[in-house]
Amino acid sequence: MTGGITPAARVRALPANFFGGLDAAVAAARANGVDVIDVSKGNPDLPTPPHIVRAMQDAVADPDNHSYPAYGTRPALADAIALRYRRDHGVDLDPLTQVAAFHGSHEGLMAAVLGLADPRATLVVPDPGYPAYASAAALAGARLHLLPLDPARAHQPEWSALAELTDAAALLLNYPHNPTGATATSTTFERAVIEARRLGGAFMHDFAYSSLGFAHRPLSALSVDVERTVEVSTLSKTYNMAGWRIGFAAGSAEIISIMRGYQAQAFSTIFGATQDAAAAALAGDQSAADALVDVYRRRRDLVVDGLRASGWDVRPADGTFFVWIATRGVDDIVLATRLLEDHGVAVAPGSGFGERGRGHIRLALVHPLDRLTELVERLGAPGRALLP
Ligand SMILES: Cc1ncc(COP(=O)(O)O)c(C=O)c1O
């Protein structure tokens, strides 16, 4: 470094930014004139429903929202979060003590991990899993303990991997699951609470795909426990609001209070207009959110049926908007590179999600049907020729 400035140990410990690397590869291919179909990231392509945009426009015009917002979560938003839990999951929460808004569930996850894990404490995370868990552990100086998900049992945890572990600050799961699209069984959540209690830690559930279940509405971990469990959710996927940066946490009042304490010091406050619009989204008409599930179902069926017809090893997922494909022994990074360079399709290599993701690629269904039809044409016979 030219100025002799050394980053702090916690920054040096951070893993490479996986999604940033994918973006750079796509940008380089586009700069070379390739017409890239980018399915490497779970970035929703559809616009936010108009009634939510209108609520935001009104809220932005309100001068009350031009000064510093109060710390914490606005009552209307806290009430709207509690309303959704009651209606969608039959879970009663106290909006004063059991919910908190964040700038997206990413920030909620950070507040939970940083608020609960001391340096050298253990954080149990799923393998494969969303890369931000490792980043959060690195920032906290915590150790990761990998909990393998068993593909033979619909990607539920292999609990025997915790047999030797005696304590942990938190056990983290994520269903519907990024990257495999698996959904949770209630047995999985019940066992997670038992294990978290045994380990003396919290059960943290990442519920980012809370609305995206194809057979039924995904199960909330709070329907099993609210004493030791906290669930982080987001408006990013449910209402196509990924750019708005708004999400929330709900569950154990003890954990929520810890997360709020961390939030006020580390992240300050949340723009009042975003909170007003988020309240309108959660408390208002849900038909657009319901219709979105059918949009992703049609996209999933088109891609999965098309790829299977060409001999790819892929099954329809129960939730999320991802397609998880086995590479039949071909190195996933090599395959992802060939698919981008030779066929103009950017996918996420599975090894970016952990050791158990190796030998897979992940596709995000974030394009309209005509573009996905083209994706199937590119990946079908030509892409399949890259596999044994
Ligand atoms: C599993 C999972 N958790 C959390 C997030 C973060 O979402 P956001 O910060 O937009 O709420 C994502 C985003 O893709 C995700 O896939």
The ligand as an ORCA input file, in Angstrom:
! r2SCAN-3c Opt
* xyz 0 1
  C     -30.306    -15.761      2.112
  C     -30.242    -14.286      2.032
  N     -30.196    -13.579      3.167
  C     -30.131    -12.244      3.154
  C     -30.094    -11.529      1.975
  C     -29.976    -10.043      2.035
  O     -31.101     -9.402      1.545
  P     -31.431     -7.881      1.852
  O     -30.241     -7.260      2.512
  O     -31.754     -7.269      0.543
  O     -32.602     -7.876      2.760
  C     -30.139    -12.227      0.760
  C     -30.087    -11.504     -0.523
  O     -29.951    -12.032     -1.572
  C     -30.207    -13.637      0.791
  O     -30.238    -14.372     -0.331
*
